[in-house]
Every structure is written in structure tokens, then in C-alpha cells.
Amino acid sequence: MKITYNWLKEYIDVDLTPQALADKLTNVGFEVEELIPLLQPFSGVVVGKVESVSKHPDANKLSLCTVNDGAETFQVICGAANVAEGQIVPFAKVGARLPGDFKIKKAKIRGVESFGMICSKEELGLEKKSEGIWPFEQAEPLGTDVFEMLNRNPDYIYDFFITPNRPDCLNLIGIAREVSAITGKPLKMPEVTIQEDTSAEIADFIKVHIHDTEGCQRYAARVIRNVTIAPSPEWMQQRLEAVGIRPINNIVDITNYVLMETGQPLHAFDLKEIRGKEIHVRASRPGEKFTTLDDKERSLPENTVMICDAERAVAIGGIMGGQNSEVSPATTDILLESAYFKPTRIAFAGKKLGLSSEASQRFERGADPNNVLNALNRAASLMAELAGGHLVHGIDDVYPKEIKPARVPFDPEKINRLLGTSFSRQEIKEKLTRLQLNVANDYVEAPTFRVDLKINVDLAEEVARLVNLTNLPTNETTEINYEIPQPEIEQRINFVRQKMLEMNLQEAFSASMLKQSEAALFQNGELISILNPISDDLTTMRPSLLPGLLRAVNHNINRNMTDVRLFEIGRIFTNYRENNLPDQPYSLAMIQTGNRQPEDWGNVSVPVDFYDIKGYLENFVSKIALDNFAFILYDKSSYFMSTETVALLVKDTVIGFCGRVEPEVCAAFGIEQAVYAFELNLDALSGLINYQRHYQPISRFPYSERDMALVLDDEIPAADILNEIRKHGGKLLKHLAVFDVFKGDSIPEGKKSIAIRLRFQSLDRTLSDKEVDKVFRNIIKRMENTFNASLRN
Amino acid sequence: MLQKIDEIREQFQSELKAVSNNEELEALRIRFLGRKGSIASAFSLMQEVPAEQRPKFGQTLNVLKKEAEAQYEALKSKLLKPKQNKNQLDLTLPGRKMATGGKHPLLAVADEIKAVFTSLGFTIEDGPEIETDFYNFEALNIPKSHPARDMQDTLYITEDIVLRTHTSPVQIRVMERQKPPIRMIAPGRVYRRDTPDASHSPFFHQVEGLVVGEGVSFADLKGVIQAFAHRMFGKDIKVRFRPSFFPFTEPSAEYDFSCVFCRGKGCNVCKGTGWMEISGSGMVHPKVFEAAGVDSEKYTGYAFGMGIDRIAMLKYGINDIRLFFENDLRFLSQF
């Protein structure tokens, strides 16, 4: 909300500089987001007199003028239609600087020289758009500096961020009240003089009926006759423009001016359009439509407060007037409305209609029901003064149930405890009194404009902000309870993340919203869609971390970084259930593509394959000390290649998948090279990770190694062979490794050679060759029997 | 006799300077340091030295011998070097690069924040990102008509299920399941209906803080925020509190830190004000306690929030929030 410094001074004496005032208001909770001078600086513009005007010899629309600045006469080309001999004008001389860093230079326009420029208001930064130059109404001495002349009483615009709990400060008097609480200076309320025409009675013109007493708790009306619709005076227009309201005509401007002054929204109807001399306030009817004064026909939500005459609706209560009854240049008699509407009703209707106005913003946060008449009278008196209107005698004020000031429970001791302070009751009382609150023994009476004050802690805030929060005490020590346990989830996520980082992987962090078509590729249960998405690219919650990582791969490949290894931990979302939260487990994913090592003079470029990603997963599984796990072949994934994918199984539960991402899925992300990935459900790992480590004794005795090269059927999985060896290796077999796999040439068709190194070791003695050979021979025998294997060489 | 030693030294020095190859150097060694060289011969003069001067003579001669040997060795290695180069590795070649990794910068900052609060005795809590209306709004004293409910701000899954707009719902979940004292932070992802640009992202990251107990006051809140500012950005950082409004706290306050770049003097980053807005805080509203089943007569508490993205941007001088989520390796590898 905007106000100006000089306008504020009408309601309170301020001896603070504009900046000091801004700082004080920010400190009590009214953040000044911007403080700027009303006048944009310019220089070199003086008061000049247009001494002659003639046609430019070579251009129809240009005039050739002479301008006198009091000392000299200059030849100036002017393009404005309204330039005339004898005018006193702002004249920008050669060398002048206008707002927007516009420098005036000597110019030659269609062959004629021009020494300076006659300015419009727009060119001086005084209004957005001007029609023609600005002739001064009063004669000013020639040669006077125009900026100094306009800036004799400099003004400043404040733009406040008013928090939604303080609608009482969405106006000048509200801010002045806060300034009064800060500085102790008294408020100066505007003087209102009402001169009524006693020959006419309000009842002869209008009768107000409130049917919807829940939505409209007060409705007051006045009639002002014989007004002359015209532009409002310059000072009023300037003030409205400064606070961001477009001047329209004197009547509408007065309602806006009083709104800004008092915070009470008003509406002026053209009385002759109000049929049957009646106002009815009622709730909207199903299917009802209404055309607002912005010429838009709107379908009214149910339970909207409507202002109607005897026949039809004429305004949406508290939100916007109707086109059928708005003030026009032909209007002579005014029906002026000042009302109080229930905040939730206005908020609901405004939201459904998608309409927000200066009025609705105030009503939905809470106006002051007991300020209705003050504002009505203030506006009526201005209409008499500035539009020549005659006030009909009386007000039709329908206020079925008076809204009384709230009693807020008051407990100074609790306030002190909450703030950590030790103010006396008297000190607290003094602060609250400054805010126009009536302090009684155990309660405080809060005026009806203070809708935010309800309970004792609200009073604590009032005390705190007037003291200044930064000056309140600060406790630098505290007693901490040691027994609060750290949650397991944090431990689990951290542990897993640490293990991934230990493998020298780069952590990624990506968006959790995807395009529907991207998400569908990873569908794993029902997708979670957003009801009101920002754009088509962000419609669906990710069902997997892989789409985000594939996007990252694509981003990097497109920038010539083709070797990518990333991992990510985050929530994924699936399985919507009616009125219940969907599944949103934490997931861990890793992705790898390109070469195993960066291309370098010392590295041979080797493209990654399935065994790289599997190796990472095996290392990870070993780092988290998973028990009872197995890899099984898996060919049912829609986004992993059926021929290059395994599932990780723990105690018969599938925890995740590892393999090559389906090339078609990669293609959907614009990736042509092979991509490998794994993804695990971290919630399913809960309880399976062994955080605890137990030392395994290391043998002090030497080990013996034996190698075997088996030739057997190509189809026999390596895992089966290794398991069989483990089974028969006994306690002494400490380690085994596949060190060669070979096909072709000397190996018969349909067979493979697999070379395995076995390491035997005992914790308590040096093993003899005999002992080792016995076990080894037994294993070979098993290989021959179980797999029909033969030894190579 | 000592004079004789000086003579040898001078002679050695002048001849050393003249040496230009290994052969000459070897000849020099033989002449001076060989078994019959001039230094060895000088030792044989020892008997001719008067007894009282002998120790001094011996010492001086030894010094000369060491000196000469050192200079000989130095020159020898200098002359030999080019010869050895044939087998020498080119040590100036870049080392063999292995792919490296590391924490994501945003999560690294989250780790720092967590570490500060853990050291202050806070637990680290977590909650769902898709939340019910009750936890995200209702229980936090944000009734149906509140402006923050606007379709403009909130992303909905259904009318009653939303993408959480803040981490505050975790407060309620923790208070429901755990009796005070509570001393927690909850870092996590939150969502708003903002079109992405340099300073907005439809998802971003907050840390929620909540402390509930008997006699917890605004002064405690101020102390914790101040301790955080000092640990995170340095002892000289000042903290400022300004009154504000949040439905779930009363009194409510925004808190600012003095600018971490200019240390409060005023610069581009803080737009000359010397201050940086950090986030909001306040004393837990009694209605929030009621909704979460905490006795508001017995307990008081404070809550605060902060934006991880914002702190990370400040810390690293990043001016476009979208960089965090593109996962560009040229960006990630800088941290």
C-alpha cells in the first residue's frame, strides 16, 4: 500500500525525516518496501513564455516557436498541437537533463534549427501519458527553475507491505495512528462539516433493506443531489496518482480518496438508475449473472452478497459496482453507499470470481463497522464542496446488531514470561494505551478496527513491537534435555548418502515435478498429478528418480560432457488413494554413462557397461552390510532393458533394480548413448541396514591360492558356479574371484571357459598343501558332477 | 699456517668457477679432494703446526674440506642432469585424472545448517512432501479463507491434499507424537505455484525449527537465531528482528542478518542497506498447540524458518536458483 509523506502530515505532525519515519514504521511491523521522491529529478528546465508560433516551413504537424526565458529568446520546434502564443511553459534549454536520463541537445528538424524543447508533464515524469505540452495555469516569473519550483515542498512515496492481520493500516489514518503510538503526538482527524438540505428527506429517495444480515452487517446510505461531474481538483488527482489510483472524475475520486484516507470502501451509484427507490441486500441466486462496471459479465458464485434495487442487482457487495448504475458524465444525483460486509463472505466470493479490488482487499481482511458513518459523511461533505452537491437530510443507516469492541484477556505476567522480559504492569499498560486500547484490570478493550487482537499473546506482540524486538532480551544459554532421540530416518538417509559419497560419486538434486509423458515412462503404480499445474512441463510428481537423472545426463551430453556419473536421494510419489496421502518413499538412484574414466593421455577410454553399474551396487550393498540379499534376473521392467537388468532381492522382497536403461526411454530424453542405472527403495531398506560393525579377526598366517579354469555350458550362470564353490569350500575358503571369462577359438561351440582364483586361509595355523589340495579337489569334483565341467589344461 | 688454508680455498674457488664439464670436474676433485690432493696434503702439515694452534688448524681445515666437498657435489649433480633426462619422466605432464564426486552444493549447505543445530541440541525430523490440508494449513491456524490458501500459491493434488507449501506441517506431526520438551529442525523440500525464473522455483528448500517446553520465551528464540548466525557466518554478524505476521506464531518476527558480504557496510548484494532478510520466526500460536494437542497453558514454544536455497545462494554468490537443479557438471564440480 502506498501513501505520501505530505499527505500523512495532514493527520499527524511528523518531525522525522522521510527515511527516519520509514525506519520507525519498519521497526513496529510496517515494512517500507520502497521510499522514493515523488518528483523524479531533472535539471535545466526553466519557466519560459511562448512569444510566437508559426508553421514549420517543411512539416505540417510541427510549429516553429520562439520562447523567452526572461533573458534571451530561443527558436524552438514544437510538435504539440496545443502550443499557443502567450503560454507560460516549462522550457528545457540545451543541456537540460530530463527524467530517464534524456539530454536536450541542439537539433535540426527538417532543416530548421531548434534550441531546446517545450515540455509536457510526461516528459517531466509527472504523469504516465500526456496530450500535448503543459501550459502553467499561474504566471510564474520567467527563468525560474521548474524543478525547484515544483519541489518547494518535496514529497515522498512510501510503499508498505501491510501484513494481512492489519487491515486497519491499509489507509493513511491507520498509519498515522501507528506514528502517533511511536512518537506520542496526537492524531488530527479531518474536519467534516455537513450542511444538509432540510427540504429533502432521505426516506423520500431511498429505503435500505438488508435480507442477508449474515453477509452485510451494516449498510448506510446518503443521497447527494445536483452534483456536477468534472475532473477532481489537481491536488486530489496528484495524491491519488501518487498512491497508484487512476483519477476518473470528482465523484469516483472522492470515494477513492476517502477510502485511502479512512480505509472504508464506498460506492457511488447514479441515483436515477436505482429503481423503485429501494436497496435490497441479499445473497446471490443460483445461476445468477451480473455485469460489473469493467463491462464483464460474470457468473456469480453462490452466497455472494448482492446489492439490488427494486428490480435488479446493481453491485456485487464489497467487491465491484455494476455497469447498470455507475456514475457517468450525465449523472446529477448520487446514492452513496458505506457498508460493512463479513470478511469470509467477501474473501470467498472474490476468490471464486477471480476479482480483487481496493474495496474487497479491505473488506476481506476486515474493515471497521463503526467507521461507516465517518467515512460516509466525509465523502458527502467533499462532494458538496468539490462537486457542488446538495446533501439530502438524513442517513438511512441499517445496523441490526451493533458490533462492539472485543474484550481481550490481559495477563501482564504471561506477557513477560512469553517475551522473557520484566516490565511492570504500568509500563505494559502505557504501551497499550498509546495504541488507543482501553486497559482494564484483566482485559483490554480493542477498538473494532483492530481485528487482530483476540487473545493475550496478541497483546504481547503489541508490547514487543512498541519496545522494538531487537531491544528485547536475548538468552545466550539454555538447558538442553539430553534424552530427545534422533529419528531413524535421518540416520538412514545420511548413512546411505555417506556411502555413495565414499564411492567418489557426484550428488545430484533434481526437480520432483515432471511432464506427464516423461513420468508415464516410469509408471510403477498410479501416477500423482497436480490439479492446478504451473505448466504442461510440471504436471506430474516423479514416480522415480531416474527421469530427473536422465534429464541431467541429457543436459550434460548436450554440453559435450559425455561421461556422467551421478546419484540422488529423494522422495518419489505413487499410488494415489482417495483422501489419503500417496506413497512417498525415499529412493536412491545412480546413473552412469560414457567412459569409465575421463579421456586423458594416461587413460584408455573404455565405455561403461552393465558390470560397472552392478559393481557400484555391489560395493554399496557391501558398505551398508546388507544380509541375505541376492541378485535375480529381471525382465519385466518397462524402463530397464530386459536382457541387461537384475533385481536386488532382500529376504524375498525386491528392493530395487539395476541395469541398462531401455534405449527408447533414453531416446525420449534425447540421449543416444548407453545409460546404466540402479534405483533402490530406501524405505524398504529400513531395518535391513547394519549400522553396527563388528571386527572380523584378520589371520596372521599365510594363505594358499589355487586357480581353476573350467570349461562348461555357456548357459550356466556364474552366480551358480560361485555359490556351488562357496558351498563346498568350507571355513577355509576365504575369498574367490573370477579372473577370466573366455569363449571361442579353442573352446567348443556353446561352451565357455571361466577361470576362478580361490584363496584358502586359517585363523589359527599355516595350512599344509595337502589340506588345501583336498578341499580344492573336492570342489573340482563337484564342478564336474554338478555342471558337467571339465578342467582346461 | 692458517694462511695456507685460505690460499687453498681461494685457489679451489677460482678453479671451480672454470669447470665446464665432467672431466674437468673430476680433475679438480683429484687436485683438491683426492688422496694426494692439496687438502689431504695440508692435513700432513699438521705436525709442523705449533701444538697450541693445532686444534684451530685442524678445525679450519675440516671446514674447508666440507665446503669443498659440498660445492663439488652440487656442481656434479648440475652437470649430470641433462644426461639423465633420457630416462626421466616428464613431471610436468598432468596427473592421471580419476572421475571425482562430491556433495551437491545445496545439500552441503543443508548439512552445515544441520550441524549447527545438532550441536545446539536439536533433533532432525522429517515429514511428507505431499500433505493433507489439515497439517499444511488448518492445524497451523490458516483457515479456509486465508489469502495464503490462494490457488495462485498452492499446488493441489486434490481439494484436501496439497504439495506442502512450507516445512511447518512437520511441527504438528512431531508435537502430535512426542510430548515436550521438543527441540527440532526439519529440513526439506517445499512447493509453491511460482513460474520458474532466476529467483523463483516451483520447489525450494526450507529448514523449520521448533522448540517447545516450559518457560520457553522470545528471548530464547533470539538467542538461538543469534547463535546460528554467528556459527554459520561469523561472530561479527548482527541479527535484527522486525515485527511481522504469520498465522501460526504470535508474536511473529522477520529476522535479518547484517550482510555477509560487506559485513553491514552496504553493498550491491544487500542493496546498500547492510542487511539481508533471512526468514520468519515467532512464538507458537496457542491455536497451533491446541490443534497438535499440546497444553498451551503449560507450555510455550518458538518456531522459525529459513530458506536453504537462499542461504546457499548467498554463501556461494549464485544469482540463479535454477542452477541448483540442472545438475550441470561444470557447476557441480565447483564445490
Contacts between the chains, C-beta under 8 A, distances in Angstrom:
chain1	res1	chain2	res2	distance
A	26	B	242	6.1
A	27	B	242	6.4
A	27	B	243	7.7
A	28	B	243	6.1
A	29	B	242	6.8
A	29	B	243	3.2
A	29	B	244	6.3
A	29	B	245	7.6
A	31	B	242	6.8
A	31	B	244	7.6
A	31	B	254	7.7
A	163	B	244	6.0
A	163	B	245	3.3
A	164	B	146	7.6
A	164	B	147	5.5
A	164	B	245	6.4
A	165	B	245	4.5
A	166	B	245	7.2
A	343	B	145	7.1
A	344	B	144	8.0
A	344	B	145	4.5
A	347	B	145	4.3
A	347	B	147	7.7
A	348	B	145	6.4
A	351	B	150	7.0
A	351	B	151	7.6
A	364	B	145	7.4
A	364	B	147	7.9
A	417	B	215	6.7
A	417	B	217	6.4
A	417	B	300	7.2
A	418	B	217	6.0
A	418	B	218	6.4
A	418	B	251	7.9
A	418	B	283	5.8
A	418	B	300	6.0
A	419	B	217	6.2
A	419	B	218	4.7
A	419	B	219	7.0
A	419	B	251	7.7
A	420	B	217	3.4
A	420	B	218	5.6
A	420	B	219	2.8
A	420	B	220	6.8
A	421	B	219	7.7
A	452	B	245	7.9
A	455	B	250	7.9
A	455	B	286	6.5
A	457	B	250	4.5
A	457	B	251	7.1
A	457	B	283	6.7
A	457	B	285	7.1
A	457	B	286	6.4
A	458	B	250	6.0
A	460	B	250	7.4
A	460	B	251	5.8
A	460	B	283	7.6
A	461	B	243	6.8
A	461	B	250	5.7
A	461	B	251	3.5
A	461	B	252	7.2
A	464	B	218	6.8
A	464	B	243	6.9
A	464	B	251	4.8
A	465	B	243	3.8
A	465	B	251	7.2
A	469	B	218	7.9
A	469	B	222	8.0
A	469	B	241	3.6
A	469	B	242	6.5
A	469	B	243	6.2
A	469	B	251	7.8
A	469	B	253	5.3
A	470	B	239	7.9
A	470	B	240	5.3
A	470	B	241	5.4
A	472	B	218	6.1
A	472	B	219	6.6
A	472	B	222	6.8
A	472	B	241	7.7
A	473	B	219	4.4
A	473	B	222	7.5
A	474	B	219	5.8
A	474	B	222	4.1
A	474	B	223	5.1
A	474	B	226	6.0
A	475	B	217	7.3
A	475	B	219	4.4
A	475	B	220	4.9
A	475	B	222	7.1
A	475	B	223	4.1
A	476	B	223	5.1
A	476	B	226	7.3
A	476	B	227	7.4
A	477	B	223	7.5
A	478	B	220	6.0
A	478	B	223	6.9
A	478	B	224	7.9
A	480	B	120	7.6
A	480	B	121	3.6
A	480	B	183	6.8
A	481	B	121	7.6
A	481	B	181	4.7
A	481	B	183	7.1
A	481	B	213	7.9
A	482	B	121	7.8
A	484	B	121	7.7
A	484	B	123	5.4
A	484	B	181	6.9
A	484	B	182	7.4
A	484	B	183	6.1
A	484	B	184	8.0
A	485	B	123	7.2
A	486	B	123	5.3
A	486	B	124	6.6
A	487	B	123	6.5
A	487	B	124	6.9
A	487	B	125	5.8
A	487	B	126	6.7
A	489	B	126	5.0
A	490	B	123	8.0
A	490	B	124	4.4
A	490	B	125	7.6
A	490	B	126	6.4
A	501	B	101	6.6
A	501	B	102	7.1
A	501	B	103	6.6
A	503	B	101	7.5
A	504	B	98	7.4
A	504	B	99	6.9
A	504	B	100	5.9
A	504	B	101	4.7
A	505	B	101	4.1
A	506	B	100	7.6
A	506	B	101	4.0
A	506	B	102	6.1
A	506	B	104	8.0
A	506	B	329	7.1
A	506	B	332	5.5
A	506	B	333	7.3
A	507	B	101	7.1
A	507	B	102	6.9
A	507	B	103	5.2
A	507	B	104	4.2
A	507	B	107	6.3
A	507	B	332	7.7
A	508	B	104	6.4
A	508	B	327	4.4
A	508	B	332	7.3
A	509	B	104	4.5
A	509	B	106	5.9
A	509	B	107	6.3
A	509	B	324	6.4
A	509	B	325	6.3
A	509	B	327	7.1
A	510	B	325	5.6
A	510	B	327	6.0
A	511	B	202	8.0
A	511	B	203	6.6
A	511	B	325	5.5
A	512	B	129	7.3
A	512	B	189	6.7
A	512	B	203	6.0
A	513	B	202	6.6
A	513	B	203	7.0
A	528	B	130	7.0
A	528	B	157	6.1
A	529	B	157	7.4
A	530	B	155	5.2
A	530	B	156	6.9
A	530	B	157	6.5
A	530	B	163	7.3
A	531	B	155	7.7
A	531	B	156	4.1
A	531	B	157	6.3
A	531	B	158	6.7
A	531	B	159	7.9
A	532	B	151	5.7
A	532	B	155	6.4
A	532	B	156	5.6
A	532	B	193	6.8
A	533	B	155	7.3
A	534	B	155	7.6
A	534	B	193	5.8
A	534	B	194	7.4
A	534	B	195	5.9
A	534	B	196	7.9
A	534	B	202	5.5
A	535	B	195	7.4
A	538	B	202	6.1
A	541	B	130	7.3
A	541	B	157	8.0
A	541	B	163	8.0
A	549	B	327	7.8
A	551	B	327	7.8
A	552	B	326	7.3
A	552	B	327	3.6
A	555	B	326	5.7
A	555	B	327	6.6
A	555	B	328	6.1
A	556	B	327	7.4
A	556	B	328	6.5
A	556	B	329	5.3
A	559	B	328	6.9
A	559	B	330	7.5
A	561	B	329	5.0
A	561	B	330	7.3
A	563	B	99	6.9
A	564	B	329	6.8
A	565	B	99	5.9
A	565	B	101	7.0
A	566	B	327	6.4
A	570	B	189	7.7
A	571	B	128	7.8
A	571	B	129	5.5
A	571	B	189	7.7
A	573	B	129	7.8
A	573	B	130	6.3
A	576	B	157	7.2
A	579	B	158	7.3
A	579	B	160	6.1
A	579	B	161	7.5
A	581	B	128	5.9
A	581	B	130	5.7
A	581	B	131	7.3
A	581	B	132	6.6
A	581	B	161	6.7
A	582	B	130	5.8
A	582	B	157	7.6
A	584	B	128	5.4
A	584	B	129	6.2
A	584	B	130	5.7
A	596	B	99	8.0
A	597	B	97	7.5
A	597	B	98	6.4
A	597	B	99	6.2
A	598	B	97	4.9
A	598	B	98	7.7
A	598	B	99	6.0
A	600	B	94	7.7
A	600	B	96	6.1
A	600	B	97	5.3
A	601	B	93	6.8
A	601	B	94	7.5
A	602	B	96	4.1
A	603	B	96	6.3
A	603	B	97	7.5
